[in-house]
Amino acid sequence: MGYGPPAGHPGLRRAIASHLNASRGIKCDPDQIFVTGGAQQAFSLIGRVLLNPGDGVWYENPGATGARNALIAAGADLVPVNVGAEGLDVEEGRAKAPHFRLAFVTPSHQQPLGHVMSLARRLELLEAANAAQALIIEDDYDGEFYYGDRPMPPLKSIDTEDRVLYVGTFSKTMFPSLRLGFVLVPRSLVTAFDRLFASWISTPPTATQASVAEFMDEGLFATHIRIMRRLYKARYQTLMEESPALPESIKVQPTTSGFHTTALLDGRVDVQLLINQARSAGVTIVPISRYALSPLGYNGLVLGFGSTGPDEIRAGIRVLREMPALRV
Ligand SMILES: Cc1ncc(COP(=O)(O)O)c(C=O)c1O
């Protein structure tokens, strides 16, 4: 009933290390895993350990808002780097900020565009980090949920120079109110993270950590992920089957992983008008521009399907289909 070890419950650190090896092809030791209150806390702590005010951080544009705020709060000078179908444009990053300290990426399923970073781009990014002596945050927030035959190897699994901090969360694999995540740090940073974690005792509740460890050790976590993968895939398929009913001005984009995709909009669509009309019909829609760090030159909507059953997906498409703003 005492305080748990600051870096996390040893059983959970072992279970996570073993799961990463079996499921994501990542070889690591439990002492490299630091348990956090969700991925968001991991981003803040990484910023505190690694960044000095004004350090250049390549950041996906558009990109995740939570990590963005955490890194800005830690003093980052965010450098927006555009994302294409293959992932972060490494050439653009090199041109804008060759001496970057850190890069933040979501290679398994880009937040918000839903692209999966190509292998060539992954290797290019690792090479750029090596050349600049920089580090990479790989946010693998929904990497377990891929719908093709085989997932791409995580950056961490091909990180021969140990430059990647891999951040995982149980918010997507289990549920967000667990407030449980972790960061796997390069061996060279274990001491720095140990010192930081030892400086306060505020880990997620040890009882919660122990329960999740047991769930993993018994093989139930892996089974749960297999079941949920099938369920999310079916929801995604429903969305793709229904989307041809939408007007020509909106094109739902395919994805191969995660819980959301995007729909690109014809440039003539007034996005704010569309948001207002959808809100009046009881539907909240999120524009891609909400995730932009600098102008994108296109716009669209983020379409979530993870927490939406097939009937709700069909109803949502019916509502969207009738939006006057889409008739251009
Ligand atoms: C890009 C991204 N990473 C990670 C997370 C998970 O954050 P947390 O583990 O703090 O719930 C989210 C949550 O939606 C997210 O959008």
The ligand as an SDF file (V2000), in Angstrom:
LIG
                    3D

 16 16  0  0  0  0  0  0  0  0999 V2000
   -1.8630   11.8650  -31.5210 C   0  0  0  0  0  0  0  0  0  0  0  0
   -2.2560   11.3440  -30.1840 C   0  0  0  0  0  0  0  0  0  0  0  0
   -1.3170   10.7360  -29.4340 N   0  0  0  0  0  0  0  0  0  0  0  0
   -1.6280   10.2110  -28.2240 C   0  0  0  0  0  0  0  0  0  0  0  0
   -2.8950   10.2970  -27.7310 C   0  0  0  0  0  0  0  0  0  0  0  0
   -3.1910    9.6750  -26.3940 C   0  0  0  0  0  0  0  0  0  0  0  0
   -3.0130   10.5630  -25.3540 O   0  0  0  0  0  0  0  0  0  0  0  0
   -3.2420   10.0390  -23.8520 P   0  0  0  0  0  0  0  0  0  0  0  0
   -2.4800    8.7620  -23.7240 O   0  0  0  0  0  0  0  0  0  0  0  0
   -2.6840   11.1230  -22.9700 O   0  0  0  0  0  0  0  0  0  0  0  0
   -4.6950    9.8370  -23.6670 O   0  0  0  0  0  0  0  0  0  0  0  0
   -3.8930   10.9410  -28.4580 C   0  0  0  0  0  0  0  0  0  0  0  0
   -5.2610   11.0380  -27.9130 C   0  0  0  0  0  0  0  0  0  0  0  0
   -6.2300   11.2370  -28.6030 O   0  0  0  0  0  0  0  0  0  0  0  0
   -3.5710   11.4640  -29.7280 C   0  0  0  0  0  0  0  0  0  0  0  0
   -4.4870   12.0600  -30.5050 O   0  0  0  0  0  0  0  0  0  0  0  0
  1  2  1  0
  2  3  1  0
  2 15  2  0
  3  4  2  0
  4  5  1  0
  5  6  1  0
  5 12  2  0
  6  7  1  0
  7  8  1  0
  8  9  2  0
  8 10  1  0
  8 11  1  0
 12 13  1  0
 12 15  1  0
 13 14  2  0
 15 16  1  0
M  END
$$$$
